[in-house]
Amino acid sequence: MRYRITKFRGRLIIELNGRAQSDESARARWVLSPFLRRPGVKAILHLAELRKIGIPEIEVLEIIRQEVEAQRGTLRLCALRDDIRAKFDRHLFLHVYELYDDLESSLSEMPDQHLKMSA
């Protein structure tokens, strides 16, 4: 699986491409954790190029979700192909993710968070 990471308007956009290998979760943690370990991180997973959603892919999503949750951040998934979105709709354990049709809608509905300064 390939990861393309960009920052846009204070959000972290992670594009996942290809298929996950059986040991992908360790690689995902190594690659993505430095980006996700920021308090209040706002992450969007852009999944237009994800071709399959099996156990290795779900493990990668779970690693990302857990890291964002530990940082008290926000995670959204967008641009899922219809066949993959149908799997999310069918399986209750996948209902923990916020799904959006495209990147624009996921960005527009994610309000900016202003950092609080302390003296």
Secondary structure, 3 states (H helix, E strand, C coil): CEEEEEEECCEEEEEEEECCCCCHHHHHHHHHHHHHCCCCCEEEEECCCECCCCHHHHHHHHHHHHHHHHCCCEEEEECCCHHHHHHHHHCHHHCCCEEECCHHHHHHCCCCCCCCCCC
